[in-house]
Amino acid sequence: MDSELTTKISEVVNQLAAAEKQRLAAAGTFIELEELAMEIGDEVTRQLMNRELVDRSNQTAEASTADCPDCSSSGSPRMRFTGNCKAHAAR
């Protein structure tokens, strides 16, 4: 991970820590604190993944052609699901 991304993440963590100060302070044990931190991390992961997957899905839906990630043949973005891709035609 590059230092610019690490810096951005640190800024977000500082904002989250300030916003969740009471909940973090209420975590009495290391395990409770770790569980809260993991919940926050899991939600960040879900939102980042969802955002990126929606963007990629929209790009694919708007594309007239796409390359198959398995065989690199070019065709309709739906070729994998229709059997038009040579890597998937035999399946």
Wavefront OBJ file of the C-alpha trace (Angstrom):
o trace
v 0.000 0.000 0.000
v 1.411 3.372 -0.924
v 1.907 6.180 1.567
v -0.770 8.403 0.005
v -3.434 5.727 0.556
v -2.128 5.070 4.077
v -2.491 8.778 4.827
v -6.061 8.845 3.498
v -6.965 5.787 5.563
v -5.451 7.417 8.660
v -7.649 10.480 8.099
v -10.768 8.295 7.823
v -9.752 6.355 10.949
v -9.317 9.614 12.875
v -12.793 10.740 11.793
v -14.312 7.374 12.756
v -12.509 7.361 16.106
v -13.829 10.839 16.898
v -17.366 9.925 15.830
v -17.343 6.617 17.721
v -15.416 7.832 20.775
v -18.094 6.742 23.244
v -18.481 3.266 21.745
v -14.709 2.767 21.634
v -14.363 3.896 25.256
v -17.205 1.572 26.308
v -15.331 -1.432 24.933
v -14.008 -2.683 28.246
v -11.708 -5.454 27.077
v -9.232 -5.828 24.274
v -11.529 -8.432 22.694
v -14.518 -6.046 22.787
v -12.402 -3.302 21.251
v -11.110 -5.664 18.582
v -14.646 -6.849 17.766
v -15.851 -3.260 17.352
v -12.869 -2.423 15.144
v -13.569 -5.511 13.028
v -17.248 -4.563 12.672
v -16.197 -1.129 11.430
v -13.617 -2.657 9.077
v -16.130 -5.171 7.744
v -18.617 -2.402 6.981
v -15.931 -0.322 5.229
v -14.997 -3.394 3.162
v -18.641 -4.093 2.243
v -19.243 -0.522 1.145
v -16.024 -0.272 -0.876
v -16.689 -3.597 -2.593
v -20.315 -2.739 -3.280
v -19.389 0.617 -4.763
v -16.718 -0.865 -7.031
v -18.860 -3.822 -8.122
v -21.784 -1.540 -8.985
v -19.447 0.706 -11.016
v -17.979 -2.299 -12.870
v -21.414 -3.776 -13.470
v -22.654 -0.490 -14.919
v -19.580 -0.211 -17.165
v -20.079 -3.750 -18.429
v -23.784 -3.206 -19.019
v -23.024 -0.087 -21.056
v -20.213 -1.701 -23.066
v -20.979 -3.078 -26.508
v -18.061 -5.525 -26.306
v -15.989 -7.013 -23.520
v -13.037 -9.373 -23.213
v -13.554 -12.695 -21.481
v -11.350 -12.836 -18.358
v -10.645 -16.540 -19.009
v -9.784 -16.716 -22.714
v -9.543 -13.024 -23.749
v -11.940 -13.498 -26.669
v -13.901 -10.377 -27.462
v -17.659 -10.273 -27.728
v -20.838 -9.374 -25.966
v -20.460 -8.715 -22.233
v -22.865 -11.632 -21.783
v -20.797 -14.092 -23.849
v -19.725 -16.014 -20.760
v -23.302 -16.764 -19.893
v -24.473 -17.584 -23.398
v -21.660 -20.010 -24.309
v -20.243 -17.801 -27.075
v -16.837 -17.662 -25.420
v -14.491 -20.444 -26.536
v -13.424 -21.120 -22.926
v -17.045 -21.581 -21.880
v -18.596 -23.134 -24.993
v -17.535 -26.627 -23.910
v -19.130 -26.318 -20.469
l 1 2 3 4 5 6 7 8 9 10 11 12 13 14 15 16 17 18 19 20 21 22 23 24 25 26 27 28 29 30 31 32 33 34 35 36 37 38 39 40 41 42 43 44 45 46 47 48 49 50 51 52 53 54 55 56 57 58 59 60 61 62 63 64 65 66 67 68 69 70 71 72 73 74 75 76 77 78 79 80 81 82 83 84 85 86 87 88 89 90 91
